Amino acid sequence: MRKNEKNGWISADHFCNFAAIFVKWSEAPATILSMYRMYLASILLLPMIYVNSKEFSKISKKEWLILLAAGVFLALHFALWFESLTTVASSTIILSLQPIVALLGGFLICKERTTISTLIAIVISIIGVVMVGWGDFGLNRQSVIIGDILSFLSVWQLFVIY
């Protein structure tokens, strides 16, 4: 990887890591924030589409419909997650459950198997999320609990996409 590419990826990673904080600072509605996030990502991807236009012409109508549905669920994920940002830490930790939800969905839908070490990691992760959620109960604000629920629903939107 060239130095310029590495610096670009590091910069992009830093912007992604600060996204939750910037969303919390914003006073715009969650749906507007998610719309702008999708719009900006689309604009940034336009050069890739131009360069690979021959590949995009090979996509069938069925595949375009699947891509459209994935985009709708991604927009739903962002809208739910941005709305859930009552506490940035809780929302981000709950969103980190996505691999666990994907593993559970893979087991229930595709009958995929996993290892004992993965199950132990899942249990530890769930304990951590319960501890965060338990701390939110101490805040005596219903909006925090609702935010945690919305954050968890946003995790399920990501599962539907994959």
C-alpha positions in Angstrom: 0.0 0.0 0.0 1.4 3.4 -0.9 1.9 6.1 1.7 -0.9 8.3 0.3 -3.4 5.4 0.3 -2.5 4.6 3.9 -2.9 8.2 5.0 -6.3 8.3 3.3 -7.5 5.1 5.0 -6.3 6.4 8.4 -8.1 9.7 7.8 -11.3 7.9 6.8 -11.1 5.7 9.9 -10.8 8.7 12.1 -13.8 10.4 10.5 -15.9 7.2 11.0 -14.8 6.9 14.7 -16.0 10.5 15.4 -19.3 10.0 13.6 -21.3 9.2 16.7 -20.0 12.3 18.5 -20.8 14.6 15.5 -24.3 13.1 15.3 -24.8 13.8 19.0 -23.7 17.4 18.6 -26.1 18.0 15.6 -29.6 19.3 16.2 -31.0 18.0 12.9 -33.5 15.2 13.0 -32.1 11.6 12.7 -33.8 11.0 9.3 -32.1 14.1 7.8 -28.7 13.1 9.2 -29.1 9.6 7.8 -30.2 11.0 4.4 -27.1 13.3 4.2 -24.8 10.4 5.2 -26.2 8.2 2.4 -26.1 11.1 -0.1 -22.5 12.0 0.8 -21.4 8.3 0.5 -23.2 8.1 -2.9 -21.3 11.2 -4.2 -18.0 9.8 -2.9 -18.6 6.5 -4.8 -19.5 8.1 -8.1 -15.9 7.9 -9.4 -15.8 4.2 -8.7 -19.0 3.7 -10.7 -17.5 5.7 -13.6 -14.3 3.7 -13.6 -16.2 0.3 -13.4 -19.2 1.2 -15.6 -18.8 -1.9 -17.7 -19.1 -4.1 -14.5 -22.3 -2.3 -13.4 -24.0 -2.9 -16.8 -23.7 -6.6 -16.1 -25.9 -6.4 -13.0 -29.3 -8.1 -13.5 -32.7 -6.5 -12.5 -33.0 -9.0 -9.7 -29.6 -7.9 -8.3 -30.5 -4.3 -8.6 -33.7 -4.9 -6.6 -31.6 -6.7 -3.9 -29.2 -3.7 -3.9 -32.1 -1.3 -3.6 -33.5 -3.3 -0.6 -30.1 -3.3 1.0 -29.9 0.4 0.6 -33.4 0.9 2.2 -32.4 -1.3 5.2 -29.1 0.6 5.5 -31.0 3.9 5.6 -33.3 2.4 8.3 -30.2 1.3 10.3 -28.8 4.9 10.2 -32.2 6.5 11.0 -32.7 4.2 14.0 -29.1 4.5 15.2 -29.0 8.2 14.9 -32.3 8.5 16.7 -30.9 6.2 19.5 -28.0 8.4 20.4 -29.1 9.3 23.8 -25.8 8.2 25.2 -23.0 7.7 22.6 -21.2 5.0 24.6 -24.3 2.8 25.1 -25.4 3.2 21.5 -22.0 2.3 20.1 -21.5 -0.7 22.4 -25.0 -2.0 21.5 -24.2 -1.5 17.8 -21.1 -3.6 18.3 -23.4 -6.6 18.8 -23.9 -6.8 15.1 -21.5 -9.8 14.6 -23.4 -11.7 17.3 -26.8 -11.0 15.7 -25.3 -12.1 12.3 -24.0 -15.3 14.0 -27.4 -16.0 15.5 -29.1 -15.4 12.2 -26.6 -17.6 10.4 -27.4 -20.4 12.9 -31.2 -20.0 12.8 -31.6 -19.4 9.1 -28.6 -21.1 7.4 -27.9 -23.8 10.0 -24.2 -22.6 10.3 -22.2 -24.1 13.1 -19.7 -22.3 15.4 -17.0 -23.1 17.9 -17.1 -23.1 21.7 -14.6 -20.2 21.9 -17.0 -18.1 19.7 -19.9 -18.9 22.0 -17.9 -17.9 25.0 -17.0 -14.6 23.3 -20.7 -14.0 22.6 -21.7 -14.6 26.3 -19.0 -12.2 27.4 -20.3 -9.6 24.9 -23.8 -10.0 26.1 -22.8 -9.6 29.7 -21.0 -6.4 28.7 -24.1 -5.0 27.0 -26.3 -5.9 29.9 -23.9 -4.1 32.2 -24.1 -1.0 30.0 -27.9 -1.3 29.9 -28.1 -1.8 33.6 -26.2 1.5 34.1 -28.7 3.2 31.9 -31.5 2.1 34.2 -29.8 4.1 36.9 -30.2 7.3 34.9 -34.0 7.2 35.5 -34.7 8.6 32.1 -37.1 6.7 29.8 -35.4 8.2 26.7 -32.1 6.4 27.5 -33.8 3.0 27.6 -35.8 3.8 24.4 -32.5 4.9 22.8 -30.9 1.5 23.8 -33.9 -0.3 22.2 -33.6 1.8 19.0 -29.9 1.0 18.9 -30.6 -2.7 19.1 -33.2 -2.4 16.4 -30.6 -0.7 14.2 -28.4 -3.8 14.7 -31.1 -6.0 13.2 -31.3 -3.7 10.2 -27.7 -4.5 9.5 -28.4 -8.2 9.8 -31.2 -8.0 7.2 -28.7 -6.3 4.8 -26.2 -9.1 5.1 
